[in-house]
Amino acid sequence: MHSKSIKASAVIFAMYSLAFSLCLHVPNANSEDEIQFNTSILDINDKNNFDLSQFSKKGFILPGTYQLMVKINGQSTEEMEVIFRAPEDDPNGSEACLTRDMVSLFGIKPDILEKLQWNDKDQCLRLNSLNGLTIDVTLATSSLALGIPQAYLEYTDTNWDPPSRWDNGISGVLVDYYINAQSIDRQHESRSSSDYTLSGNGTTGVNLGAWRLRADWQMSPDSTSSTSAMSSDMEWSRFYAYRPIPALAAKLTVGEDYLYSDIFDSFRFTGAGLKSDNNMLPPNLRGYAPEVTGVANSNARVTISQEGRVLYETQVASGPFSIQNLSDNIRGKLDVKISEADGSIREFQVETANIPYLTRPGTVRYSTAVGRASSWSHSVNGPLFATGEFSWGVSNGWSLFGGSIVSDNYWATAAGIGRDLFTIGAVSFDITQSKATLPDDSTLQGRSFRLDYSKSFDELDANISFAGYRFSERDFMSMAEYLDALDTGERSENRKEMYTITANKRFDSIGLTAYLNYTHETYWEKPVNDRYSITASHNVDIGPIKNINLSLSAYRNEYEQETDDGMYLSMSVPFGDGGTVSYNVSNSGSNTEQQVSYNKHLSENTDYRISTGYSGSSNSLSANVTHKTDIALINGNVSYKSDEYTQLGISLQGSGTATMKGAALHRSGMNGGTRLMVDTDGVSGVPVRGYGTSVYSNVFGTSVLGDVNSYYRNSAKIDLDKLDQNTEVRRSVADLTMTEGAIGYRHFDVISGSKGMAVIRLKDGSYPPFGATVHNTNNEEVGLVNDSGSVYLSGINAGETISVRWNGESQCVIGIPDTLPLNNEKIANMLLTCRPVGSLTMQE
C-alpha cells in the first residue's frame, strides 16, 4: 500500500485486527476452522447490530467468482478468474476450483499431471490428489498463493519460467518507427544550395494468438526530387510471419526471410523455416558451457567456483551426478568441490572455452528451410531449394555439426567437428563441398575449409579469438554466389581466403584495456582487402580529479586498392554535477580536427552535448539534445562549420500499440518486438516502471513498456514513490514471461478519488451493522463500517454509486454527491444515506 495513503488503510486494518482479536476458537465446532467472537467487549452503542460473518472461518471465502493474481511458491504468474464453491463433502464450506486450464499453467511435470484427479463434472481439481498442495487467499491484495512441492514442478530459474507458463499475449496491432528529418545549407565558392531530407524505418504488425504478422518498411531520400523539396521514397522491404513452437524449442517463420546459418552464407528467400531458438532455453542453458560430472559417496553438496567466486551450488544424492546448467558466459578454469555428509571434501578442476560450434552435451541445435530466393521487389528469382543443418553435443568435449543445401543445379554439403581442448582453448573445423551448374552449362565443383579457435587466458586477463582461417578453392561457390551468377550472368566475390584475429587484454596494474582486430581477405580475381583497428582505454586519477578517461583508437582500411587511415584520441574529465568535459583530436586522411565538448545529464530523461572545434581554417559548433517522453525518444541537433555548411536535424523514435484492452503511444524497443501493456483501471497519470523505463498511464489509463525481453521473466511495477496521494493500488508488481513479439497484458487494481470520514445512515435512520463493507462500482472494497455508521472511505468519486454489504450480499446503495472536495482535500464527516438496492442505478 502506498505510504501516502496509510491513513486511508489504517482504519480498515484496525477493524480487521479488532475482529480477529475478539475471536475464540471453539474445539467442538462443526469445522476446525470455525471461529466465534466474544462480542461483549465491543465498545459500540448497538451491540445487537453487527456483522462479523466474514471473519467466522479462518481463510473462508464466500462462494463466488474472484479476479485474483495467482502465485506459485511465491512467484506471480498471471491474473485469473477463480471460482470458489462448496466442496462435495461440505455444503457450507468453500474452496477454490482449479480448472484444467489453470493447472496447465502451473508448470507441473507431465507425469504428475497425468495422475491428478478431477471432480464436478471433470472441471475442478480434487485438491487432495496433489499431495502437499497449500492454498492461501488474500482478498486485500487480490491474490491466490499456491504452495506446490518443487519436485512436482518443471525446471525454473530466477528469471525464467517453463514453457507451460509462457504468455503469447493478446491480439492487437503495432507500429514501430524511427523518423529523421534534416536540413543542410551548403556554401560553395560560387553558389549555395539547400537539401531537405526525410528518412526512416520501422515495422508494422498484427498479433493473432501465437502468430506474429510483420511488415518492415524503410524510407530514404528521393534522389530524383528537387533539392528544395522534402521528398522521400518509401518501400515495404519485407513481409513475414512467425510463431514459437515451444514443444520443439524452435521458431517457425514463413514469408520473406534470410537464411541465418552457422555454416552457409546468408541470402534472402521466400518460403518457410524452422530453427532452434536458444532464447527459449533457461539462461544458464543457452550457448555452450561444460558439463560437470562426478560421483558422490553420500548426500553431498557440490560447489562450483572460479577464483573464489561461487558460480553454482547444489545438493546431490549418493551416486553419479551431472551438472549441465552452467552459464555460457563462463570462461577459463572452474574449481569443483564435493562436500560429503561425513565432512570429507574432494576437489578437482574443469577447463572451459567457448566458440560458436560447441554444443552442450546431449543437446541438438538444428535449422531447416525451404523456399526460393527473392529480391527486394518481392519477386522470386531463383530455383527452389531446401536446407538443413544441425549441431550435436556428443560429450563433454566433443561436438559434431553439419548440413546440406540443395536446389536445381546446385548443392553443397558441410561436415565439421568441435573440440574443447581445455587448457589450450577450443577449436572447430569443417569442410564444405559444393557443385554448381551455371547457365552456360559449365560445372564448377570445389571445397571450402574453415578453422575456428578461441582461448581465454585467465592468468593474463586476456582473450584471443582466431575466428577463422577459411580457404576456398577457385571453383567453390556458395549458394549466395550462385544466385548472383544466375542474376548477373557472371561470378562475384569468389573469395580465396579470409582470417580474422581479435584479442583483448587488461593491464590492471595501470588500469589499461587494449583491443586489437585484424581481418585479411583475398579473392581469386580481386585485390586484397585488409582491415586493422586498435583501441586502448585508460582511467587515471590526478590529484583531486578522479575518473579521468584517456582513450586512443586507430584504424586502417585497405579496400579495392584504396587506403583509409584514421585516428581518434580523447580525454574526458568529470566536471560539475553530472557533467563531463572532453577534448579530442581526430585525423582522417589529410584532415585533422580538434574539439572540446561538454556533456550533461540534466535529468532521468534528458541529456545534452555542446561542442566547438577547429579544423584547418574552419571553425565548428554543434549541439545535441536527447529527451525521452512517454510516447517517443526525441533527438534534436544543430551544427555549423564556417564556409562549409549549416545543419539542422530532428529525429523521433517511438511506437503505437492498440488492442481490445486499450491503446497507447509509447517509446519503442526492438522493431516489431515484445512489449507489455499495463492497464491501470482507467486512471491516468499512474507511474509504471519496467527495466529502467518509467512511464505514466495515458488519459485512458493505459501504458506500454517496450523494454522487455522474450522468454525472460519480466516485471511491471507501480512506482509507489511517484504515486499521487489520492491514488492507491492493492498490488504494485506483476510478473510474466512472454514469447517473442508478444503484446503482454497486465491489469492493476487502481483506486483513485477522495478520502475521508463519513457517516452512513439507512433510510429508516438506523445504521448499517458494525463490520459491513463498502464497495465501489468495480466491486473493490473502499471502506469498513465502524460504530454508529462511521466509515473511512478511500477512492470515491463525485457522482458515482457505491454499495454497502453485509450477510454476504449488497443491502443498499449510496449516491455520492456531484460535488466533492478538490484533490488533496479530505472529506470531513459527510452524511450519506444508503437506500435499498434498485432505488439507484448502479453497475454491480
N, C-alpha and C positions, 0 to 999 in steps of 0.2 A: 504494500500500500504506500502511496506517495506520502513523504514526510509532511508536506504542506496540508494534507487532508487528515492528519492524525486525529484532530478533534472530531472530524466527521465520523470516524470509525470507532472512537473511544467509547462513546455511549453504547453503540451496538455490541462492542466487545465486552463491555461491562455487564450488559444484560445477559449475554450468553454465559459469562463467568458466574454471575449470580445464580442463574438457573442451575448450573451444574454444581455449584457449591451447596445447593439445597437438597441434592439427590441423596437417597438412601437406597442401597441395594437390598432387594428382597429375595432371600435364598429360595423360598418356596414359590416364586412366581412361575407363570407358565413358561417363560423363557429366561435363560440365564442372563440375557441382555436387558430384561425389563428393569426399569428404574421408576421408583416412586419418590415424591418430593415432600419434604417437611415444610408445608406452606404456612405453618403457624408463626414462623419467624419473619415472614414477609411484612415489611412496613408499608402497607398500602391501605388506602381508605376502604376499598371494597374487596374484602377477602374472598368473596364468592364469585368475583368476576376476573378470572384469569384463564389463560390457555397455555399450558406448558406441554401439550401433547407432542409437539415436535421434538421434545427432549426426552420422551418417555422410554426410548430404547437406544442403547448405545449404538451409534452408527446407523440408526434406522433412517431409511429414505422413503418418503411417501411414494407409492406406486405412481408411475407416470413416465414421461419422456423428458430427458435432460440432455442439453448440449454440453459435453464435458471434454476436457483435454485429457487424453489417455496417456499415462506414463507407465513405462515398463522398467522395473528396477531403478526407478529414479530418473530415467531418461524419457523426455517428452517425445511423443510420436506425432499424433495429429488429433484435431478436434473431431469427435464423433457424436452421433446421436445415440444415446444409450437409454434403453427401456428398462425400467425397474418394475417387476411384477411379483406377485405372490408365488413362492415355490410350491411344488406339488404336495409336499407334506406339511405345509404351514400356511393355511388360507389367510392368516392375519399378518404374515411376515412380508418381507420384501427383499429381493435380490436382483443383481444386475443380470440382464440377458445378454450374454456374449455370443453374438451370432457367428456363423461360419465366416462371413466376410470380414468381421472384426478380427477373429482369431487368426485368419490367414495373414494379417499384417503384423503379428506379434513376433515373427521370426522363429517360430518353433520348428525344431528339426522334423523332417518328413516322417521318420519312423515313429516319433512320438505323436505327431499329428494324426496318424492313421489309427491310433489306439484310443483317441478321445471319444467320449460318448455324448449323445445329444438327446434333448427331450423337447417337449412342447411342439410336437409335430416336426421334430428334427430341426428346430430353429435355434434353440438355446443350448449352450454348453452345460453338461452336468458338471458342476464345479468340482465335485469330489473325484471326477475322473482324471483330474490333473493334480497329482499329489504335490503338496507344498504350495499350492496357489493361495495367495492372500489378496484381498480386495479392500481398499480404503477409499471412501468417497469424502471429499471436502467440498461442500457446496459453496463455501465462502470464496474459494478460488476456482470453482467450476472444474474440478479435477477428479479423475478416477485413477488411483495409483494401484497398479498390479505388481505383485511380487511373484516372480516365476523363477524356479531354480535354474541357475545358469547352465547346468548340464543339459537342460531341455532345449536350450536356445542355440541358434546358429552362431557362427563366429561374428563377433562385433569388435570394434576398435573405438578408441576415444573419439575420433572424428568420422567414423564410418559405420553405416548400418548395412545389414544383409539385404539382398535383393527384395525380400518379401516386404520390406518397409520403404522401398523406393517409391517416390511420388512422381507420376507422369504429369502432374499439374492439371490445369483446367484449360479448356479450349479458349482460343482468343486470337487476336491479330496483333502484329507488332510492326513497327517501323523504326529502324535504326539508321542514323545518318551522321555524316560529317560533311559540312559545307564550308568552303573557304572562298572569300571574295577579296580581290586585291586590285589596287590601282597603282600604276607606276608611271611617273612622268620622267622621261629621259631627256637629257640635254646633250646635243651633239654640237660639233663645231659650227655647222651652218643652219641647223634646224632643231626643233624639239618634237617629240611625239609622246602620245599617251596610250597606254594599254590598260584595259579593264578586263579582268578575267574572273570567271566563276568556275570552280571545280568542286568535286566532292565524290563521295561513295557511300554505300550503305547496303542494307538488307531489309527487305520486307518479307513478312512471313505469316503463316496461319498454322496454328496448332490444333490438331484434331485427335484427341486421345493421346496415344503414344507416338503418332506421326507428326513430323515437323516438315511443313512445306515451305521452301525458301526460294527467294529470287534475289540475287545480288545485282546491284546496279552501280554504275560509275558515270561521272560527268567530267568532261575535260574541255578546255577552251577550244572554241571553233576557229581553226587556223584560217578558214576562208572568209571569216566575217571582217567587217571594218574594225580597225583598231580603236575607234571611238565608241564602239557599242559593246555592252556587256552581253556576250553570246557564248554558248557552250553546246557541245554535243552530249547527249545522254543516251546510254545504251544499257540494255539488260545483258549482263555478262554471263549469267549462269542461272539455270533453273534446276532444282533438285529437291528431293525429299529423303528423309532418313528417319529411322526409329531404332531404339535399342532392342536387342534380343537378350534379355538377362539370362535365360537358360543356357545360352551359348557364350556368355560374356563377350558378346560381339555387337557390332553396329552394322545395320543394313542400310545401304544407300542406293537410291535409284534416280536416274536422270543424268544430268551433266556433272561429271566428277573428274578428278585427277587420280591417276594411278600412283598412290603413295606406297612405295615399295622399299624394303631394306636391301633388295638385290638388284632390281631392274630400274632403268631410268624412268623418270616420270613423264607422262603425257596426258593430254586431255581426251576424254572419251564420253560417249553417251551409252548408258547401259545400267548395270546393277553390280554392286559389290558387297561382299560380306567380309568383315575384318575384325580380328580380335581387338577388343578395346581394353587396354591396360588400365584405363581410368576407372573401370568397373571393379577392379580388384581393390582389396584393402590397401591403404597407403604403404604398409610395410611389405606388400607382396607385388608391388609394381617394379618393373625393371629386374635387374639381376642382383642377387646377393647370395652369399654362400649358405649352404645347408650345414648346420652344426649337428653332428651326431655323436653319440656316446652311449655308455651303459651305466645305469645307476644300480648300486648294490642294495639300496633301500629307498624308502620315500625320501627324495633328496631335493635340494634347491640348486638350480643351475643358474649361474650368473655369468653374463657375457659383458665384458667391459673393454674399453680402449683407453689406454693411458690414464687409467684410474677412473674414468667416467663410465658409469653403468649404462649400457645400452638396452639390456633386456634381462629380465629375471623371471623365472617361473618355477613352479613345483612340478616334479615328475614322479611317477610311480617306479617301483623297482623294475629293472629290466632295461632294454634298449630304448632310447629316445631320439627324436629327430625334431629339430627346431628350424622352421623354414620361413618365419615371418620377420626376418631382419630387414631393416630399411635398405633400399637400393642406393641410398646416399653414403653408405658405409664404405670406407676405403682403408686399405692398409691392414695391419696386424690386429687380430682380436684375441683377447685373453678370456679363456673359458675356465670357470671354477665350479666343481661339483662338490657341494657340501652334504655329506651323508648324515643320516639320522644319528649315527653313533659319534658324531663330532669329527670324523676324519674328513680330510679335504684332498681332492685331486685336481690338478691344474694342467692345462695344455693350451696351445695357441693355434689359431687358424689364420692363414693369409688370404687376402681377398684383393681383387682388382675388378675393373669394370670396362667393358667395351660393348658396342651395340649388339653383338651376335652371341652373347652368352645368355642362356635362358635358365630360369630357376629349375633345379632338379625336379623331375616328374611332371613338369608343365609343358604345354604345347601352345605356341602362338601361331596363328595362321591368317591367311588373307586369300581371297578369291574374287575374281571379277570377270564379267563377260560383257561385250558390247562392241561398238565401233568407234574409231577415232573421230573426233568432231572439232569444229573450228569455233572462233568467236562469233561467227554469224549463225551459229546453232545448226549448221548443216553437217551431216556425217560425210567424211571424205576419206575413209579408209576401210579396209576389209574387216569382217567380223573376227574377233579374237576372243580367246579365253586364257586366263592366267590363274595360277595358284602357287602359293609358297607357304613354308612352314619353318618353325624353329622348335626343336625338341631338346629339353634339358635331360640328357641321358643319365648323368650322375652329378656328383658334387663338382667335378671339374670339367666335364665334357658336355658339349652341345653340338647337335647336328642340325644343319639347315639346308634348304634347297628350294627349288621351284622351277616352273616352266611357264612360257608364254607361247601360244600357238595361234597362227592365223593363216589365211590363204597366202602361200608363197613366202611365209616367214615363220621361223620357230627359234626359240632359244631355251636352253636348259642350264640350270646352275646347281652346283652342289658345294657345300662347304662344311667346315668343322671349326668349332671354337674350343679353346682350351685355357683354363685358368692355370697359369704357371706359378701361382702362389708368390714366392719370394721375388721372382724376376718379372712379375706382371701378368698380363693376359693377352692372348693373341687369337686371331681368327684368320682363316684362309679359305678362299673359294675360287672356283673356276666356272666360267660361263662359256658355253658353246653356242654359236648362232649360225643360221643358214638363211640366206635371203635370195630370192629370185627377183631381179629388177625388171622394169617394163621392157627393156631391150633384150630380155631373155637371158642376160648374163647372170651367173650364180656366184655369190660371194659367201665364203664359209671361213670362219675364224674363231679364235678363242680370246678370252679376256681373263686376266689373273689379278687377284686383289689380296693384299695382306694388310691387316689392321693390328695395331699394338698399342697398349697403354699401360702405364705404371705410375703409382703414387709412391713417392719416396718420403715416408713419414719422418724418418730421421733427419732428412734435409728440408722438410717442409716444402716439397716441390712436387710437381706433377708434369709428366711428359706424355704426349699422345702422338704416336706416329700413325696418323689416321689415313693411311692408305698409300702404300705403293700400289698403283694399278697400271698394268701394262696390257694394251690391246693390240692384237695383230692387225695388219693393214686391212684385211678383208673381214674383220669383225664389225658387225653392225648391231647397234641397239635398236629396239623397236621404235624409239623416237627418231633415230636417224633414218630408219627405213621409211617411216611415214613422211618425213621431209623429202626423201628422194622420190617418193610417189607423187608428191605435191609439186615439187620444183623441177623434177627431171634430172637432178644431179645431187651428189652427196654433199653434206655439210659437216662441219666439225671434224669427223674422222680422227678422233683422239688416238694418240700413241701411248703416252704415259702421263701419270699425274701422281704427285705425292704432296702431302701437307704435314708439316711439323708444327705442333703447338706446344708450348711449355710455359709454365708459370712458377714463380719462386718467391717465397717470402724470406726477407732478411730481418728477423725480429730484433736483433741486437741494434739495428739502426732504423727500424721502422720502415723499411723499403719493400715494396712489392713490384715485381717486374713480370711482364707478359710478352712473349715472343710468338709470332706467327709467320710461317713461310710456306708459300704454295708455288709449286712448279708444274706447268702443263706444257706438253709438247704435242704436236699434231703431225700427221704424215704429209700433209700438203700446206701447212700454215706455219707462220713464225711462232717462236716460243713465247709463252706468257709467264711472267713471274710477278709475284706479289710478296712484299716484305712489310712487316709492321712490328714496332716495338713500343711498349708503353711502360713507364715507370712512375710510381707514385710514392711520395714520402711525406709523413706527418712529423712535425717538429714543434717544439716549444722554445720560444726565445724570450727569456725573462718572464715578465708578467703576461705575455701574449701566448695563449695556448691554442693548440689545434691549427697551426699553420700548415696548409697543404701545398706541396710542390709536386707538379706532375709534368711529364715530358712524353710526347707522342711523336713518332716519326714513321714515315712510310715511303715506299717506292712501288709504283705500278708500271710494269712493262707490258704493254698490250698492243699487238699489231704494229710492232716496231716503233712505238711511241713510248716515251718515258715521262712519268709524272711523279715528281718528288714533293714531299711536304713535311712540315714540322710544326708542332704546337707546343709552346712552353707556357705554363701557367703557375701563378702563385695566388692563393686566396687566404685572407686573414679575417677572422671574426671581427665585426665592428658594430658597436651599439647593441641594442636589444633585438636579437634575432636577425641581424643584418650581416652581410659579408661583402668585403671589398676585394676585388681580384684584379690582377694585372696579367696580361698575357701577350705573347708575341707569336705571330703565325707567319709562316712562309710557304708559298706555293709557287713553284717556278721562279720567276724573277720578281714576284710581288711579295713585299714584307709589310705587315701591318702590326701596329701596337695599339692596345686597347685597355682602357680602365673601366671597370664595371662595378655597380653596386646592386646587390640583391637583397630583398627584404621580404620577410614573411609577415604580412600585415595581420592576418587572422587565419582561422582554420580553413577559410575558403578563398583567400586572396593572396597572391604573390605578385611582385613586380620586379623589373630589372631595367636599369638605365645604363647606357654605355656611351663612351666617347672614344674616338680613335683617330689615328693618323697613319696615312699610307702615302709615301712619296710626297706629292704636292697637294693631296686631298685630305680634308678633314671629314670625319663622320660622326653622326649622332644617332642613337637608336633608343627606343623604349619598348617594353613589352609588359603587358598586364594579363594575368590569368585569374579568372574568377569562376568559382563553382556555385551555380544556383541549384535550386531543387529540380529544375527542368532541363538544364544544359550546362556544359562546360564552355565558357566563353573566353576567347583569347583575342586581345587587340594588340596590334603592333604598328609602329611607325619608325621609319629610318630615313636618314638623309646623308648623302655623300656629295660634297661640293663638286660642282661642274660635271656631275655624272647623273644622279637620279634623286627623286623623292618618292618614297614608297609608303603606302598606307594599306593595312590589311585587317581583316577580322574573320574569325572562324567560330563556328558553332558545332558542338558535338553533343548529340542527345538522342532520345528515343521517345516513342509513344507506344503504350500498351493498352489494349482495350479488351475486356471480357464481359460476360454477363454479370460479373460481380462488381464491375466498376471500370474506370478508365483513368489514366494519368499520363502526363508528360513527365519525363524523368531523365536523369543522367544515365548514360549508357555504359555497358561493359563491353564485352566482345560482340561484334555484329552478329545478330541472329542467335545470340547465346542465351543462357539460362538467366532467369530473373524471378523475383519474388514479389507478388502483390500483397500489400498489407491493408486490411480493412479495419478502420477504427470506428465502426458503428455510426458513420455519417458525421463524426466530429472532426472538424478541420483544425489545423494547427497543432496536431499531436506529433511530437518529435519521435522519429523511428530511426534506429541505428542498426546498420549491418556491420560488415567487416571494414571498419574505417570510414564508412559513409553514414552521414546523418542527414535526414531529410524530414520535412514536415508534410503531414497529410494535406491534400488539397481541399477545396471547398466542398467536395463530395465525400470527404473522409477516406480518401484512397491515396496511397503512395506506393511506389515501386522501387525496390532495391536492385541495382544492376550488378553489384559487386559480389556475386555468389558463384560458387563452384559446383560443377556437376559431380555427383556421386560422393560428395563430402557432406557431412552434417553441417547445415547452415543454421544460423540463429538470427532471428529478428527480435529486437528489444525496444521497448518503450523507454526512452531516455527520461527517467524519473527526475533527474536534476533540472531538466528544462520543461517539465510538465507544468501547465498552468494550474494555479491553486484551486480553480473551480472544476478541475477535471480529475477523475480517479480511474484507475484501471484495476481490475480484480486479478489479472495475471499479466505480467510485464515481459515475459520471454516465451517465444515459440520456436521450436526446432523442427527441421525437416531435411530429408535428403532427396534431391531432385535428379531426375535423369537429364541427359544433355538436351539443351534447348527448351526445357520445360518452362511454363509460366506457373510458378508455385502460387499458392494462395493460403493466407492465414488470417483469421479473424480475431480481433481483440475486443473483449467487452469493455467498452469505454463509457463512463458516466460523466456527463458534463452538465452543469447547471448550478443553481443557487443552493445554499446550505443554511441550516439554522434550526432553531427550535420552533415548534408549532404545537397546537393543541387540537386534537381530533374529537369531535362530538358526533354522535349518531343523530338521526332525525328526531328521535324522541327525547333528546337532551342528555342521554347517558353516554358512556364512553366505551370504546372497544375494549375487550379484555386485555389485561396485562399479558404481554408476550405475543400479541398479534403482530403480524409483519405487514409492511407497506411495500408495494411493488409498483414499478413504473410500467409504461406501455410495452417495454421489451421483456417483461416478467423478471426484471432484476430487482433484488431487494434493496430498498433505499432507506429503510428505517425500521425500528423495532419499538412497539408501543410500550410506554412506561406507565406509572401510576397516573390515574386521572386523565388519561388520553394524551399525556405529553409524549413527544417524539422528536428525535433529532433527525431531520431529513437531509439527504445529500443528493445532488444531481437531479433536481427537479427544475422544470422549465415552465415559463408562463404559458397558459392556455392548454396544457396537457392534462390528461386524465390518469389518475393513479388509483390503485385498489388497495383495500385492507383485507387481510386474510386471517381467518382462524378456523379451527376444526377442519383444516385440510382444504379449504376452498375459499374463493372470494365471497365476502359477505356484503360489501358495499364499496362504492366508488366515490372519488373526490375530484371535483373540477378545480384545477389550480387557477387562480385569478390571472387575467390577461396582463396584469402589471405586477412585476416583482422587483426587488431591489436590483440596482445595477451590479455589474460584475465586481467582484472583490468585496461586495457588501453582503452581510448575512441577514437572513430572515429573523425577525425578533418576535417570538410568541404570536405568530399568525394563527387565527382561529379558522379551522377548516371543518366543514360539515360533510359527513360521509352519508351518502344516500344509497338506497337499495340498488343492487345490480340491475341494469336495464333502464334506470332513470336517466343515465348519461350515456352518450356514445363513447365506447372505449374499445380499443384494439386489444383483445386478450392475448 
